[in-house]
């Protein structure tokens, strides 16, 4: 029986850290705040606005709770409120890091902006301002934000990259007198921050040689230059948050005997996973099993596999060196293992990845060779229409996601490719299509968020159940008559037909 959604309310102290543009220091400040508050015994539920895996991973490492993404393009408004409410009420406060500039969003109307998110959540906003080579003009920029949307609660300003005490005094005086907002801190210009960047953003924590070092610097900086007590009081001034409980999707098949095991390739090459996606699988009865494509010699017994995004390009040589794992995965795919892959996962399932002129063999499922380019080949939000039959989503369904990659198809045997998605927004595989399919594999450049694409987790669990049933029936019939494969496949096909997934 379906559970009926209920209304819930919680105090949920919260604050959103925003900027006038990207690269103003929001991430450094947010990491420092999370770590500093945790050190004081204040538990923090971290959130990141937008489809960002890397900053979120750093937030998670800075505290004790997983960082969750909030995005009104990928998620419904109710799902956003629910996420902040349910996870924020379990902590002392919720810290939300915005992205881009405060009012930057999708299209000319800039929907899905940090400002829009703050209003949706009733969250006060603190503006982190880069003060490089400016003084009184900072007040003009802050004043412009105040007038841009009077309904937005712009509640404080934090100065960053301040060069001298004289500059700090001039900017603080102008902001407080002209804008009427408190300046909650002033961070000096810091040389040689240990946050190296590359294509797609910061180096991930999984690849950083010393994660604790940068977080410690961020914490010490915030503790020395930011008024933590005033900022906490500001978060506590947010009104109570209201949301409805989740109504779980119904899976049209029952659980396999003993449940299903869904593998997740998780190592330093594949790190791009939303916590909500893995939790959604678990809520539907799947057991999530982590596997390592760099070091594991083979796959454990699995009923389905999820390969997320990451940096297979920079790990191409190491992935290629683990030939035993690649061979096992290829063999399992040929035997019918359901696999859903996103971006880096698609690249891993290709024939080869070229780095610095050297071709590294990959799993070899799709006849494509990829190469790392010097510019983004797909960058931003995406939407697709399911146009062809595939293992996971029915034709006609519309899906929203996002893509961000520098790799491109250097060569491909296009006549051997089947693509299930028609691009309505975004680049996809070839500008018009995405969603490469082979047997029970679906691989695309689109990343999906289970909070917005509610069908995602159910589709994975259904395919895992069907695969488990096929194996169980095959073993049972084979044990009975010695070669029962045709009968097993016939029975498994009838199971799929009853579930609408054959």
N, C-alpha and C positions, 0 to 999 in steps of 0.2 A: 504494500500500500504506500502511496506517495505521502511523504511528510509535507505538511502544509507550512509555508513560510510564516514566520512570526516576526513581530517588530521588537527590536532591542534598542536600548539606549545606554550609553556609558559616558563618563566624564571625558576620558581620552585627551589629556593635555597634548597639544601638538603645535608645531611651528614649521613653516616652510622657508628654507634658505634659497633665495633667488639671486639672480645677477642681471646686469644690463646687457650682457652678451655671454657667449661661452668663454671659458678660460679666464674667469675673473677670480678664481680661487675658491669656488663653492665646495669643491671636493675636499681640498685641504682643510677648510674650516669644518666641514661636516665630519670628517674623520676625527679631527681633534676634539670636537664636541662629544661625539659618541664615546671615545676613549676616556676623555676627562670626566664626563658624567659617570661612566661605569666605575672609574676609580674612586669616585665619591659615594658609591653605593646607589646611584640613580640608574635604574635599568632603562635602556633605550630600545624602542622598536624602530629600526631604520627603514626608510623607504626612499626609492629613487624614482623621480618622474621620468617617464619615457622608456623606450625599449633599450635599456642599457644594461649589459651584463657585467662590464668590467668595473665601473664605479660601484655597482652593487656588490661585487665580490670583495672589494676593499672595505666597504661598509660592514659586511659580514665579519671580516677578520678583525675589524677595529673593536667590535663589541662581542656580545654573547648570543645574539639572535640573528637569524638569517634576514638579509635585506630583501624587501619585496618591491616590485615595480608597480607603478601606478600610471596608467595611460588611457586617456578617454577615447583614443582612436581604436585601441585594441580591446578595451574593456567597457562594459556598461557602467553608467554612473553608480548604480546600486552595487555592483561588484566592487567598485573603488571604495565606496563608503564601508562596505562589509569588511574588506581587507583591512582598512585602517582601524575600524571599530574592533574587530575580533582580535587582531594582533596588538593594537595599541592599548587596549584595556588591560592586557596582561603585563604591561610594562608601566613605568612611572611616567613616561612621555614618549611621544612619537616624533621623530625628526625626519623631515621630508626634504631631500635635496632636489631642487628644480633642475631644469636643463635649458640650454640656450639662453636667450634673453627672456625677461619676465613675461613679455607679451608675444613672444615668437611662437608660432604654431603651424598648422597645416593650411596652405593656401593663402589667398589675399586676406581672408577674414581671420586668419590665425587661430583657428579652432584647435583644441587640445593643447593649449599653452599652459605654462606654470600658473599664470594668473587665473585662468579658468579652473584649474585644479584646486587652487587655494580657496576660491569662492565656493566650489562644490563642497569642500570639506569644512567650510567656515573657519579656516586656519589663518592666524596672523602670519604676516610675511616680514622677514628680515632681508633687506637688500644688501648683498655683498658688493661693494663698489671698488673697482680698481682705480686707485688714485694716482696712477703714473702720470707725471707731468701735468697735473691740474690741481686747482684749489677750489675757488668759489664756484666754478662750473659744475662741480659735483652736486651742489645744492640745486642748480638748475635742472640737472638730469633727474634727481630724486623728485623735485617738484613736478616735473613732466609726468613721471609715473603716477604721482598722486592724482593729477588732473586727468590722466588718460582713462582711469576707471575709478570714480569715487566710491563705487561699491566694494572695491577691493580694500581689505584692511591691511594697509602698509603700516607696520607698527614699529619699525626700528631700522637702523642702518649700521652696518659693520664696515669699517674702512680697511682696505687691504693694500699692500705694497706702498706703504707710506714711507717717503724717503727721509724726512727730517722732523724733529719736534715742531719746528715752525710751520711746516706744511700741515702736520696733524692738527695743530691748533686752529689754523685758518679754515680747514675743511670742517672740523667739528663745529666751530662757531657758526659757519654759514648754514650747515644742515640743521642745527638745532634752532637757530633764530629764524631762518627763512621758511623751513619746512615744518617746524614744530615737532620733529621726531627725535627720539633719543639716539645718540650714538653709543652702541653697546660694546664697542671695542675698536682698537686701532692696531692692526698688525703691520709691522715693518716689512720692508722688502727683504726677502730671504734668499741668500745666494745658494746655488747648487742644490736645489731640492731633489731628494732621491726618488723621484717619480718619473722614470724614463718613459718617453712616448714612442710610438711607432704607428704603422697603419692600423686603423680602427681605434686608437686611443692609447691609454696607459698600458704599460706592461702589466699583465695579469698577476695577481698574488701567487698563483700556482707556478709562475716562472720567475718571480723576483727572487734574487739570491738571499735577501734578508727582509722578510715582511715586517718584522717587529720594528726595524729601524725607522722607516718612514712614518709609521703610525706613532712611534714615540716622539718624533720631531713634531708631528702635527699636534699631538696632545700637549707637549711642552709649550708650543707656540700659543695655543688657545688658552691654556692655563695662565700664561703670563700676560696676555693682551686682550682677553675677552671677559666681560662681566657675566660669568656663568649663572650667578644667582638671579640677575635681572632677566636674563634670557629664559631661564626656567620659569620665572614668574610670568613672563609673557606667554609661554606655552600653556601654562595653567589657566590663563585668562580666556582660552578658547571655549566656546559654548559646548554643551554636551552634544555628542554625535549620535545620530539615529540611523539605523539600517535594518534590513530584513534578513532573516536567516536564509541560508542556501537551500534551494530545492534540488536534490540530486537528480541527474538524468537517469532514466530507467534503461537498463541493459536488457535487450530482448532475449538473452540466453542466461542460463544459470551458471554458477561457478563450476569449473572443472574439478574433478576429484583431487583434493589436496590443494586447490587454488592454482593460480597461474603465476609464473615467474617472468617478469619483464626486465631484461637486462638494460643497463644504461652505461654507455662507454664514457667513463669519467676519469680523465688523467690530465696532464698538463697540456695536451694537444686539444682535448675536447672539454671545455669548461662552461660553455654557454647553455645553462639550464635555468629556467625559472623554478623556484621552489614550488610554486602552485601546480606546475605540470606534474612533478613527481608526487606531490601530495594527492592530486586528483586521481592518479593511478592507484594509489594506496587506498583511497576512500572507496574505490570500486572493487576492492578485494585483491588487487595485484600485490605481489611481493616484489619490491624493487631490488635488483641485484646489480651492484656496480662491477664493471669489468674495465681492464686497463689494456688498451690497444698497443701500448708501448712495451709492456713487460709480461703480460699474461701469455703463456704458451698456446692456449686454446680457449674456447668458449665453455663456460659451465652449461649444464642443462638449462635451456631457456625455452619459453613459449612465444616470446617476441623480443625485439631489440629496438632500442631508441638510441640513435646517434645524433647528438646535438652539434652545435657549431663550436668554433674555437679557432685554433691556429694550426691546422694540419700542414700548412705551407712551411712554417718555420720548424716543424717537426718531421718534414717529409723523409729525411734520411733515416730517422729512428723508426718511423712507421714502416718504411720499406724493409728495414733490417729485421723486423719481427715477421718473417715470412710464415712461420708456423701459425700465428694468429690469423693472418690474412687468408691462408689456405683453409683453415677451419671455418672461418666466417663464410667464405665463398662456397664451401661444401654445404653448410647449413642453409644458405640461401637457395642453393639448387634443390635442396630437399624440402623447401617450402617454408622456411622460417620467415614469419612476418617481420619486416624491418621498416621503420619510419625514420627518415634522416633529414636533417636540416643543414643547409649551407656547407659547413665543414664536413658534415657527415656525407653529403653528396660527393664532395671532392674525394673523400676517402674511398668511396665505392667506385670511383672511376678507374681507368686503366693506369694512368700515371699522373704525377705532379712534377712540373719542371721548375726548379729553383736554381738561379744563377747558371743557367745553361745545362744543368744536369737533370736528367729524367729519372725519377724515382718511381718504381712500380707501386701501385696501390692494390685494392682488392680485385679489380678487374670485372666488375659487374656491368658497368656502362662503358660503351666504346668511345670514351672521351678522354682527352689529355688536357689538363689545366695548367695554367702558368700564372704566377703572381705578377700583376700589372703594377704600374706606377701611379694609378689613379683609381678612384672607386668605380666599379662597373655596375654596381647596384647599391643605392644608398637611400634609405628612407622607408616610409610606409608603403605597403603593397596590399593589393586586394586581387583575388583571383575568383574565377568561376570554374567550378569543376565541370569539365567538358567531356571527359572520357572515363570509361570504366577503370577503376583502380581498386586496390584492396581495402581502402579506408573510408573514402567519402563518396556518397552517391552523386551522379551527374546532376547538375542544376544547382548544387549547393554553392553559396557564396561564402568565402573565407577571407578574413583580414589578417595580415601579418606585417612583418617588416623585414628588410634585407639590408645588409651592409657588408660589402666584400670588395676586395681588390683583385681576386682571381678571376680569370676568364677562360673560356674554352678555346684553347690554342688549335685544337683539331678535334673532329668528331665524325664518326660514321653515322650521319644523320638518318640514313635510310633504315638503320637498325634501332633507332630510338623511338620509344612511345612516350608521349607527354600528355598528362591528364588535365593540366590547368591552362586556362586562357587568362592572360594578364589583363586586368582592368585598370590597374595602377601599378607602376613599378616596372622593373626590367626583367626579372625572372631569368630563365636559362638563355633565351635568345631574343629578348625584347618583346616577344608576343606570347610565348608559352613557358610553362614551368611544370614541375611535377613529373620527373622521370619515373617510369614504372618498369618492373621486370618481375615476373611471378608475383610473390607477395611483398615486393619492395615498392615503397613510394619515397622518392627523394626530391627535395626542392630547395631552392635558395630562400624560400620564405620561412621565417621563424614564427611559430604560433604560440599564443598565450592561452593556457587552458581556462583562465578567467573570462576571456572573451569568446574564444572558440570552444564552447561548451561540449561540442561533439567530439573533440579531439581525444580526450581520455577514454570515452566510451568506445570509440573506434579501435583504439589500440587494445583495450581489454577484450573486446569482442573477437578480434583477430587472434589474440593470444589464446582465448578459450577454444576457438575452432581448431587452432593448431594442436593444442593439448588433446582435444578430443580425437583428432585424426591419428595422432600417435598412439593414444590409448586403444582405439578401435583396431588399429593395425597390429599392435602387439597382441591383443586378445585373439583376433581372428588368425593371425599368423601362428600363435601358439596352438590353436585348435586344429588347423589343417596343414600347417607347414608352409604354405604359400598363399596366404589370404590377402595379398595386396589389392587385387581388383575389388574384392568384396569390401575391404576396408575403405578404399577410396569411394566406392559407391555409397556406403553408409555415411562417411564423412560429408559427402556432397549433399545427402539428404538433410543432414544437420544444418549445413550452410543454407540450404533452401528454406528451411523452417525459420531461420533467423533473419532471412532477407539479405544474407551476405554471400551467397554462393556466386 
